Amino acid sequence: MTYRRQGASPAAAWALIMVNLLVFVATIVVHSSNPDYMYYTFGLCRLTFLDRPWTLLTSMFIHAGVWHILANMITLYFFGSFLNRLLGTWRFLVVYFVGGIVGGIAYLLLAPANSIAVGASGAIFALGGTLAIMRPKLRVIIFPIPAPMPLWVAIIGIFVVFTVLAIVGVLPIIAWQGHLGGLVAGLIAGLILRRRERYY
């Protein structure tokens, strides 16, 4: 069995980007007349989860601002397009959604009960974790560091930096719990997929 599809189109990654952008536009439109409706209705919160279980999925498509969605979609483009070509559509989507769901579960278990999580970061960390295992020597450049570094160093480094900034209160809005869950799910997926992979 081989997962390497060099000529495959990363259509699934592009589709996810488009859906996220469309939902963001809808969020802006709704917010103008009903502030915070989208966050409270579709965001993930332990206090309301039993009444709104769908938020485990919908929260992955809601973003809290321009910089939030811009950062997530740029990362989704780079990680997603590569992994989409590597795995094909269905395996790629499984990694994305399972990673996002596991990230959401980690958030429900570890975050304050009254906090609300939105964003695709958990799913994107799952993509990064999978790539870090399957292609650890792939070299990438992470702004603002000009020197290329191994992908696995970049993924773990980004996670550690964001987590520390969130815990010490510099960036308390970062849901590091969701990042952790997504990353762990991605690392496990990478181990499983790499064992089945024939060609490198």
N, C-alpha and C positions, 0 to 999 in steps of 0.2 A: 504494500500500500504506500502510495506517495501523496504528500499534501502540497508538493511544490508545483504551482501553476503560474509560471512566469508570464504567460500571455493573458491571464485572466484579468477581467476588468474589475476594479474595486467598486462595483455598483452598489453593493450593500452599504459600504462605508459612506458613499455619497448620499444614499437614500437616508441614512440616519442623520447626516448633517442637515439635509433639507428639511426633514421632519422637525428637528430641533429648532431650526431657524423659523419655520412656519409657526410653531408653538410660541416662540419668543415674540413674534409679531402679534399673535393673538393675545399674549399676556400684556403687551403694551397697550393694545386697544381696550381690553377689558379693564386694565388698571386705571385708565383715564376716567372711567365712569364708576368703577367699583374697586378702590384701592385694596390691594392684598387679597382679593377674592381668589385668584389663581393659586397663590401660595397656601392659603388656608384650606382650599378645597382639594388641591391636587398634591400639595407638599406632604412629606412623610413626618408624622409625629406620633410618639408612643401613646399620648393621651387619646388620640382620635383614631388610631389604627384599626381597632376592632370594628368601628363604625364605617371606616373607609379603607378597607383592605387593598383596594385598587391603587392606593397611593404608593405602594411598593413599586409599581411600574410607572405610574404617571409622574412621580417625583423626578424620574430620570430625564424627563423632557422639559422640565420647568427650570428657568434660570433667573437669577436675581438681579441681573444688570448686564450692560453691554460688555464690560470687561470680563464678567463671569462666562458668558457664552462665547466670547471671542477666544479666550484662553482654552476653553474646553474644545471648541470646534477646530482650532488650529492643531491641537494635540490629537484629536480624533482623526483629522486628515492624515497626519504623518504616521501615527501608529496604525490607524485603521486601514488605510490604503495598502500598507505593506502587509499586514497580517491577513487582510481580505484576499490578496493575491496568493499568499502562502497557503492558506487553509481552504479557500473556496467559500462560497456564500454561507452555507448552513452551519459549518463548524465555527466560522467567524461570528455569526449571529448568536450561536449558543454561548460562546465565550463572553460576548458583550452582555447579553441579558442575564446569564447566570451570575456573572461578575457584579452587575448592577444590583441584582436581587440580594446576593450575599452581602454586598456593601450596605444595602438598606437594612438587612437583618442585624448586621453588626452595629449600625447606627441606633436601631431600636433598643438593642441590649445595653449599649455603652454610653449613649448620649443622655443629657438631662431630659426628663419626661416631657417637659413643656416646650422643647426646642423643635424647630421645623427644618427639615433638610430638603433642598432642591438641587438639581444639577446632575450631570452625567459623569461626574468625576469617578465614582466607584466603578462604573463600567469601563471607563477609559483606563483606570489603573489596572483593571483586569487585562485589558489588551496589552498594556506595558509589561505587566508581570509575565504574561505568556511569551511575549517577544524576548524578554530578558532571559528566559530559560531556553527558548528555541534558537535564538540568535544572539548569545551573550557577547560575542566579539564584534558585533556590528557597531561601528563608531558613529557617534552623533555629536552635534554641537548644541549645547543648551545655553541660550542667552541668559546672562551677559558674559559667560565664560567663552573666550574665543577658541580655546583648544579643543579638538575632538576627544571624546572619551568613550569607553565601552558602554554599550546600552545598559547593561545591568547596573553599572555604577551610576549612570544618570537616573534611572528609575528609582533605585534605592535612595540616592541622594535627594531627589525631589521629595520623596515621601518623608524622609527624616526632617528635612528643612521645614516643610509645611506643618508637620506634626509638632515640632518644637515651637514654631511660631504660634500655633494655635493653643498649645498647652500653657505657654508663658503669658498668653494674653495679647501678644502683638497683633495677631490676626485671629481673633476669637470666632469669627464667622466661618472659618474653615471647618468642615465636618470631617476631621481626621479619622473618625470611627468608620465612616463609609469608605474612605480611602484604604484603610487597613483591610476591611473585609474584601473589597474588590481586588486589592493587590494579592492577598492570600489565595483567593479563588483563581486569579490569573496564574500565579506560580504553580499551583496544583495542576491547572489545565495544561500549562506548558510542559510539566513533567510527563503527564499522560500522553500528550500529543507527540512529544519528542521521542518517546520510547517506540511509538508506532511509525515514526518517520523513517523512510529508507534512504532518501537522498538529501544532501546538505548543499 
